[in-house]
Amino acid sequence: MNDYDNIWLHKLKWSYLLLVVLTLMTPVIYVMYISFNANGFGANEYAFTMEWYGLIFSDALLIGALRWTLMLALVVTVIAVPMALLAAKYYKAADNKLFPVFLLLAPLFVPPDILGSALLVFFKNLNFAFIWLGDQVGISLFDSWFRLSFLTATIGLIIYTIPYSFVVILITMGRYRPEQTEAARACGANGWRAFWDIEFPQIQAGVFSACAFTIILVFNEYTRTSLLKGGFDTFTTVLISQMLNTGMSGQSYAMSALVSFIAIAIIGSIIILTMLRTESLSRIARAKADPVTS
Amino acid sequence: MASLTNKRTDGGTLTVGTQTSQLLEMLAPWAFRAPLIFMVLFFAIPMAMTVVFSVFERTMFWMEPGFTLFAYENFFFSARLVNFLNSMKYSLISVAICFVFGFPIAVFVRKSIPQVAQHRVVLLFILPFMVSEIIRVFALRPVLQRNGLVNTTLMDLGLIDEPITALIYSHTGVVIGEVLSFLPFIVFSGFLAMEAVPKFIFEVCDDLGVGPWRRFLDVILPLAAPGIFAGSVFIFVNGLGVALLPNILGGAGAVNAGLIATQAITALDFPLAMAVSAIMMTTLMALLWIGHRLFDLTKILTPLS
């Protein structure tokens, strides 16, 4: 049976799909709705206000946490995305693909609390081992390398985000034809030039999406960050402690809604941009393919 | 290459250039291996070390090298094991619900949506995933609570007389949370898996007069099995390991492996936390190994390479 024979069945399936997306989004949308209510959750009257949002920006603790979170997100992105790119190039050329793919995708399957605790204990032991080594040799240079800090949180988050970047970049690389690199090499370009001038422009959409993903994932991550960070607070840890200590205040609703807005706006604009881009590319391709009839 | 350039030019500066490029040529393969080395050092080794640390002896605030199976005893001969097995049961229920609701979407996208638009439709399911998990899970409280969105809506519609309290702070709450958190993954992995089911198969089935049920059981399911299995393992293991869900949505007895591990860390019982991690890693490895033997999981990645 063709799908278009029964157009209503087709529409029904579409509405089911959209209903599922809507259901998944309901809690988030509901939080956004509550965040504009002056009376907070569960009140009988709904009075629109932006007051809660104003309170966020007067909260020094939160602004400090936001700064740390953004820095963490940036550092992780700057390291993890090039690593994922290198790994994807390695994977493409590798003879034995099982080992790299297993290593790079396995973090997806390890639950956050398990990865976090394993790394926490590993880093603590490593730290003690380094201090012991330093004592033996008589230098204190290695002492604080693996104390829980910004560095350990960064390492944990790189491991968490690398599978996502790897997959996104690999998918865009699938559309690239390697003959182009060979052609560039034959014309005398070295490996780096062939990559930067020929291949990168064609896969940059994937690389930039990977960057956006990584930033959002790091920004949103709670478990691994809270286990591996040292003394500093990130956005999610502040949010959690607020939620657990004082319950969901109007302010926590506003904060949740705000970051949700931002994340959805980033991803939404990426989706729209890629759609527009493929649209215009296919229009150009169609124009080129059109026979000249005059 | 380097020797060729050397023969053509004999300027001093250029020799330096060739030396650098020689060095670069030598270093380049290692640059491509760097991510893998990083992953071995900070992912594979720490995960394997959980087994070693789990037999260390517990001290007041930390642990010291030694050999004791006390942490395992602590896990297997206490309420923890019951909780762990219970969380396995509810995790399996979540997997089944996710499959029933999510997999038909993957089939529909592959079968009935034009090729160019397929990826964009699947991207829709990334949208909820982009909102922090803690916000999504916490946001379920006002939705499922006694006076929350679901109960008030149902009461306004006159479908129920008094609020359903079993929706949250119970196993049901955890299952609802797991389904809402992990459903997109069965859509993604199902979508990848359906790559192995060519579109003409649907037409062949129609021509041969095969009904949708038999088509699903005898054709789609065997072909898409690797992807479905990978997605299910993902949901199952995360259902066992994400502490946030039972912590926020669960009631008495809703404790999974992730929660046991984090509670052990809070209680400074590091060997126990490592034992739980080791048990989880063993479970995961065993599942992946069985799946690989049964379906050859590398098939999922064929569309990628």
Interface residues (C-beta under 8 A of the other chain):
Chain A: M1 D3 H10 K13 Y16 L17 V20 V21 T23 L24 M25 T26 P27 V28 Y30 V31 I34 F41 G42 M83 A84 L86 A87 K89 Y90 Y91 K92 A93 K97 L98 F99 P100 V101 L103 L104 A106 P107 L108 F109 V110 P111 P112 D113 I114 L115 G116 S117 A118 L119 L120 V121 F122 K124 N125 I155 I158 I159 I162 V167 L170 I171 G174 N190 G191 I216 F219 N220 E221 Y222 T223 L227 T236 L239 I240 M243 M248 S256 V259 S260 A263 I264 I266 I267 G268 I271 T274 M275 T278 S282
Chain B: S21 A28 A31 F32 R33 A34 P35 L36 F38 M39 V40 F42 F43 A44 I45 P46 M47 M49 T50 F53 W62 F101 G102 P104 I105 F108 V109 K111 S112 V116 R120 V121 L123 L124 F125 I126 L127 P128 M130 V131 S132 E133 I134 I135 R136 F138 A139 L140 R141 P142 V143 N147 L149 L180 L183 P184 D206 V233 F234 V237 N238 L240 G241 V242 A243 L244 A257 G258 L259 A261 T262 A264 I265 F270 A273 M274 V276 S277 M280 M281 L284 L288 T298 L301 P303 L304 S305
